[in-house]
Amino acid sequence: MLIFTKIDELQYFLVQKKAEKKSIGFVPTMGALHAGHISLINSSKKSCDLTVCSIFVNPTQFNDKKDLERYPKTPERDLEMLKKAACDIVFMPSAQEMYPEKDERVFDFGYLDKILEGDHRPGHFNGVAQIVSRLFDIVKPDKAFFGSKDYQQVMIIKALVELLHYTTEIVTCPTLRDPDGLAMSSRNTLLNAKEREVAKIIPKLMQEAKSLKDKGKDVTEIKEHIVSELNMRGNYELDYFTICDARTLKELKSFSEAKEHIALIACYVGKIRLIDNISLN
């Protein structure tokens, strides 16, 4: 496994490999790796000749400085996990390397970056677009792999690919879950034992939303039920629970408005903000 910290050195190496007709798979991460990340590495290895994983906690996508400070950093453990997964290349740049000058670019994603996560975390998706485009320009991957837990982010990245005319194929991989059902996330490590017990209700409620839809309940009834269940417990601060068109993320008032439906949630357990989603089809 090769480790690069400098852009020009990584690019020089990858240009050589592309000249040898090697296909490049890419998994961008912010570190604090878990089995979900490794599943992305495995997916890349199955379909590409070389797999590149980046580890970079991107400051421009945090609208809350305390959230950035809290974000877990485990570089030694990350490298050990990637080595065991037989990742080919790791890119671990500094902030100065990635942003020698302030990135002033502003991307227009229409309504998509202004709803849900975009509404509750202003500027977040613009920061995501800044770093992903920067990394794509450096790595020039044939395929890039993302987890579907960050559903809206994947839609933003697909829109970014169209906007900037990248040829990279975006591959969306299933959400991996811990035995208690909680969607794997680097932030889960910040939960204490009591908070973890509270948090595992989230996936149960998402399954309940699907069950209610299967029983013929309408959008309003499901939303009212899930919000009521959360409020009754009192251990959560809900940002949103909503049901959307899975293809556009337009919020639904009725299931008849779309063919594919997805429920999405974001809430705080203690100081830790967790997100999840479930297909209702």
Secondary structure, DSSP 8 states (H G I E B T S, - for coil): -EEE--HHHHHHHHHHHHHTT--EEEEEE-S---HHHHHHHHHHHHH-SEEEEEE---GGG-S-HHHHHHS---HHHHHHHHHHTT-SEEE---HHHH-SS--------TTTTTSTHHHHSTTHHHHHHHHHHHHHHHH--SEEEEETTSHHHHHHHHHHHHHTT---EEEEE---B-TTS-B--GGGGG--HHHHHHHTHHHHHHHHHHHHHHTT--HHHHHHHHHHHHHHH-S-EEEEEEEEETTT--B-SSGGG-SSEEEEEEEEETTEEEEEEEE--
